[in-house]
Amino acid sequence: MISYLRSGIPSAGIFAGPSAWLLNTQINYALVPWICAHHMRLVPLVACVMAALSLFGGFLSWRAYDRASITPQPDSSGAGRPHRFTAATGIGMALLFALVIIVQGTAGIVFHGCER
């Protein structure tokens, strides 16, 4: 686990961002009856947790981007693999989905979920 934090995973942001958004949406829909019954605003809290999950995937992609060389080593078996491009895409996707999750979470501040 520590080695993943140190070296990163290039595609972590590609998978963590959309997965966090999917979980955020599904959890918010599942919590509506409970939120209406107890009048607690949990949507912003869930959004903060899921945005942090997305940003953690972006962090892992950033670590992989930072550690990957610009040009592959001439004798490496992984020459030509686009680790930097995959990591940069993961960083962008993680940031984009974290922004989407936060925007959905701010709607939970304005609306309480029991509107009809």
Wavefront OBJ file of the C-alpha trace (Angstrom):
o trace
v 0.000 0.000 0.000
v 2.795 2.399 0.836
v 4.455 1.658 -2.497
v 1.263 2.737 -4.308
v 1.311 6.022 -2.393
v 4.951 6.498 -3.263
v 4.887 5.496 -6.933
v 1.221 6.126 -7.775
v -1.172 4.413 -10.142
v -1.549 6.096 -13.554
v -5.192 5.125 -14.102
v -6.441 5.674 -10.536
v -8.117 8.998 -11.340
v -9.769 7.544 -14.420
v -11.591 5.000 -12.292
v -11.911 6.780 -8.928
v -13.609 9.940 -10.247
v -16.538 8.330 -12.086
v -16.902 5.666 -9.383
v -17.126 8.327 -6.674
v -19.716 10.225 -8.718
v -21.741 7.051 -9.243
v -21.632 6.230 -5.529
v -22.495 9.823 -4.625
v -25.575 9.819 -6.842
v -26.801 6.415 -5.691
v -26.225 7.100 -1.994
v -28.020 10.439 -2.241
v -31.042 8.818 -3.888
v -31.064 6.014 -1.335
v -30.913 8.455 1.587
v -33.921 10.570 0.523
v -36.535 8.730 2.647
v -34.282 8.843 5.696
v -33.414 12.512 5.135
v -37.096 13.433 4.812
v -37.991 11.510 7.970
v -35.187 12.950 10.133
v -34.710 16.389 8.496
v -30.925 16.073 8.398
v -28.889 17.398 5.513
v -26.544 14.534 4.682
v -26.117 15.269 0.975
v -23.269 17.799 1.485
v -21.493 15.418 3.860
v -21.709 12.525 1.393
v -20.522 14.871 -1.372
v -17.452 15.889 0.633
v -16.507 12.262 1.288
v -16.959 11.249 -2.355
v -15.090 14.320 -3.641
v -12.224 13.375 -1.333
v -12.301 9.854 -2.810
v -12.127 11.287 -6.327
v -9.289 13.616 -5.372
v -7.400 10.721 -3.792
v -7.540 8.932 -7.145
v -6.242 12.124 -8.737
v -3.437 12.213 -6.172
v -2.402 8.667 -7.078
v -2.434 9.623 -10.762
v -0.391 12.726 -10.000
v 2.210 10.644 -8.145
v 2.455 8.328 -11.163
v 2.750 11.331 -13.501
v 5.475 12.820 -11.351
v 7.506 9.603 -11.229
v 7.129 8.563 -14.876
v 9.926 9.589 -17.197
v 9.190 11.762 -20.200
v 10.882 9.292 -22.510
v 10.897 5.552 -21.826
v 14.131 3.822 -20.975
v 15.729 2.328 -24.118
v 15.947 -1.207 -22.756
v 12.834 -1.309 -20.611
v 10.116 -3.812 -21.314
v 7.488 -1.094 -20.861
v 8.822 1.219 -23.553
v 6.109 2.986 -25.449
v 3.440 2.599 -22.806
v 1.669 5.917 -22.283
v 1.966 6.122 -18.487
v 2.318 9.928 -18.427
v -0.665 10.449 -20.727
v -2.809 8.024 -18.718
v -1.790 9.712 -15.484
v -2.513 13.195 -16.874
v -5.924 12.029 -18.053
v -6.565 10.548 -14.612
v -5.663 13.823 -12.915
v -8.025 15.766 -15.165
v -10.893 13.334 -14.758
v -10.508 13.214 -10.982
v -10.619 17.009 -10.770
v -13.602 17.219 -13.114
v -15.628 14.616 -11.228
v -14.718 16.143 -7.866
v -16.094 19.443 -9.152
v -19.302 17.741 -10.330
v -19.718 16.025 -6.966
v -19.219 19.306 -5.081
v -21.766 21.080 -7.296
v -24.299 18.322 -6.600
v -23.503 18.576 -2.899
v -24.140 22.307 -2.828
v -27.645 21.615 -4.102
v -28.175 19.719 -0.853
v -27.542 22.930 1.056
v -30.310 24.758 -0.822
v -32.807 21.902 -1.183
v -33.647 19.540 1.660
v -34.777 16.626 -0.523
v -38.471 16.561 0.381
v -39.690 19.022 -2.261
v -42.565 17.901 -4.399
l 1 2 3 4 5 6 7 8 9 10 11 12 13 14 15 16 17 18 19 20 21 22 23 24 25 26 27 28 29 30 31 32 33 34 35 36 37 38 39 40 41 42 43 44 45 46 47 48 49 50 51 52 53 54 55 56 57 58 59 60 61 62 63 64 65 66 67 68 69 70 71 72 73 74 75 76 77 78 79 80 81 82 83 84 85 86 87 88 89 90 91 92 93 94 95 96 97 98 99 100 101 102 103 104 105 106 107 108 109 110 111 112 113 114 115 116
